[in-house]
Amino acid sequence: MTNKTPQAEASAAEADTTTKAPDAGQTEEAAYTPPATKADLDALIAERVAQFADYDELKGKAAKFDEAENANKSELQRAQEAAAEASKRAEAAEARVLRADVAADKGVPAALLSGSTKAELEASADALLKFKGTAPKAAPPSGSGGPIHQAPGKTGDWLRDSLSAR
């Protein structure tokens, strides 16, 4: 037997636990050997603290990255929303123009037309004209200068004409 200091015995015990694999029946807790002296404990703590020495620096970098990402994300979201809004306005304007064109061609009020395509709007206008009992208006000949003139005293409004005839 040799006389060893407690530190030497602790380091020897530690070497034994790192080189030997624990038995299959042993748990992690059984393989762990606590530090034998205060110096061993201080060394163990210093090791663990050293692992996290740059924690504050990394935490600051992560915060800056998150800020930049959120700023970029906000700009991207604003741009996407603006593009979606512009697209929606353009589609609505095209639909209004198409509705007005079909209404003018067929001679029906645009507000009564339903549908989103030209074919649907024309079918709606034809159905309105059929319900009204009139044939679709033919487009005025080009160069005619405007609507067909009506007989004097006839305004096209049956109520106004009947009241003015009295």
ZIFEN-V652450 format. One record per residue. N is the residue number from 1. RES is the residue in one small letter. SS is DSSP state (h for helix, s for strand, l for the rest). PSI is psi in degrees with one decimal (999 if undefined). D_LAST is the distance of its C-alpha to the last C-alpha in Angstrom with 2 decimals. Layout:
N;RES;SS;PSI;D_LAST
N;RES;SS;PSI;D_LAST
//
This chain:
1;m;l;137.9;141.29
2;t;l;154.1;140.15
3;n;l;114.7;138.97
4;k;l;150.3;135.37
5;t;l;161.1;133.22
6;p;h;-32.4;130.11
7;q;h;-41.3;127.93
8;a;h;-40.2;129.76
9;e;h;-39.2;129.47
10;a;h;-42.7;125.70
11;s;h;-34.6;125.19
12;a;h;-40.1;127.37
13;a;h;-37.9;125.37
14;e;h;-40.7;122.16
15;a;h;-38.3;123.52
16;d;h;-39.7;124.46
17;t;h;-27.0;120.97
18;t;h;-27.9;119.33
19;t;h;-29.9;121.67
20;k;l;139.7;121.85
21;a;l;138.4;118.96
22;p;l;150.8;118.36
23;d;l;157.4;119.42
24;a;l;-30.5;116.76
25;g;l;-16.2;117.03
26;q;l;150.9;116.66
27;t;l;176.1;113.38
28;e;h;-38.4;112.22
29;e;h;-36.0;113.35
30;a;h;-29.4;116.89
31;a;h;-20.1;117.15
32;y;l;133.0;116.16
33;t;l;124.7;119.02
34;p;l;156.3;118.26
35;p;l;139.3;119.67
36;a;l;-32.0;123.25
37;t;l;168.8;123.38
38;k;h;-36.8;121.14
39;a;h;-41.0;121.59
40;d;h;-42.0;120.32
41;l;h;-44.5;117.31
42;d;h;-39.8;116.61
43;a;h;-41.4;116.87
44;l;h;-43.3;114.49
45;i;h;-42.7;111.95
46;a;h;-38.0;112.31
47;e;h;-46.9;111.60
48;r;h;-40.4;108.42
49;v;h;-36.5;107.22
50;a;h;-30.0;107.94
51;q;h;-28.5;105.56
52;f;l;23.9;102.69
53;a;l;-34.6;103.81
54;d;l;18.9;100.79
55;y;h;-47.9;98.28
56;d;h;-39.6;96.76
57;e;h;-45.5;96.40
58;l;h;-36.5;94.71
59;k;h;-42.5;92.46
60;g;h;-42.6;91.32
61;k;h;-40.8;90.72
62;a;h;-39.4;88.69
63;a;h;-42.3;86.52
64;k;h;-41.3;85.88
65;f;h;-44.1;85.04
66;d;h;-40.6;82.58
67;e;h;-47.3;80.88
68;a;h;-41.5;80.57
69;e;h;-42.1;79.29
70;n;h;-38.2;76.64
71;a;h;-45.2;75.56
72;n;h;-40.2;75.29
73;k;h;-41.0;73.55
74;s;h;-42.6;70.98
75;e;h;-42.4;70.34
76;l;h;-44.4;70.05
77;q;h;-41.7;67.67
78;r;h;-42.6;65.50
79;a;h;-41.5;65.43
80;q;h;-40.9;64.60
81;e;h;-40.5;61.76
82;a;h;-41.2;60.33
83;a;h;-41.2;60.56
84;a;h;-41.4;58.88
85;e;h;-43.2;56.03
86;a;h;-40.9;55.55
87;s;h;-41.7;55.57
88;k;h;-42.5;52.99
89;r;h;-40.1;50.67
90;a;h;-42.7;51.15
91;e;h;-40.9;50.34
92;a;h;-40.1;47.16
93;a;h;-42.8;46.05
94;e;h;-39.7;46.80
95;a;h;-40.5;44.83
96;r;h;-42.6;41.76
97;v;h;-44.5;42.02
98;l;h;-43.1;42.48
99;r;h;-43.5;39.50
100;a;h;-39.7;37.28
101;d;h;-46.8;38.60
102;v;h;-41.3;37.97
103;a;h;-41.7;34.45
104;a;h;-40.9;33.66
105;d;h;-39.6;35.33
106;k;h;-14.9;33.58
107;g;l;35.9;30.13
108;v;l;158.1;30.22
109;p;l;136.2;30.34
110;a;h;-30.5;33.97
111;a;h;-22.5;33.92
112;l;h;-6.8;33.52
113;l;l;144.6;36.52
114;s;l;149.6;39.88
115;g;l;166.2;43.30
116;s;l;-17.4;45.78
117;t;l;165.0;46.64
118;k;h;-41.8;44.61
119;a;h;-42.6;45.05
120;e;h;-41.8;43.89
121;l;h;-40.8;40.80
122;e;h;-40.3;39.92
123;a;h;-39.5;40.49
124;s;h;-43.3;38.22
125;a;h;-42.9;35.45
126;d;h;-39.7;35.94
127;a;h;-39.0;35.82
128;l;h;-42.3;32.51
129;l;h;-38.5;31.06
130;k;h;-41.0;32.57
131;f;h;-40.7;31.10
132;k;h;-26.5;27.62
133;g;l;21.4;28.20
134;t;l;155.3;28.08
135;a;l;154.5;31.01
136;p;l;141.5;32.37
137;k;l;138.8;30.97
138;a;l;146.4;33.40
139;a;l;138.0;34.51
140;p;l;145.8;33.09
141;p;l;144.2;35.76
142;s;l;139.6;37.89
143;g;l;8.7;37.28
144;s;l;-19.8;33.65
145;g;l;-0.2;32.73
146;g;l;-162.6;29.91
147;p;l;161.7;26.97
148;i;l;136.4;25.63
149;h;l;142.5;22.86
150;q;l;164.3;19.46
151;a;l;148.8;17.32
152;p;l;138.4;15.31
153;g;l;-5.9;11.88
154;k;l;117.2;13.41
155;t;l;-12.2;14.92
156;g;l;-6.2;16.54
157;d;l;110.4;14.88
158;w;h;-34.0;12.90
159;l;h;-46.1;11.41
160;r;h;-43.1;10.42
161;d;h;-41.6;9.05
162;s;h;-36.0;6.98
163;l;h;-34.4;5.66
164;s;h;-21.8;5.47
165;a;l;-18.7;3.84
166;r;l;999;0.00
//
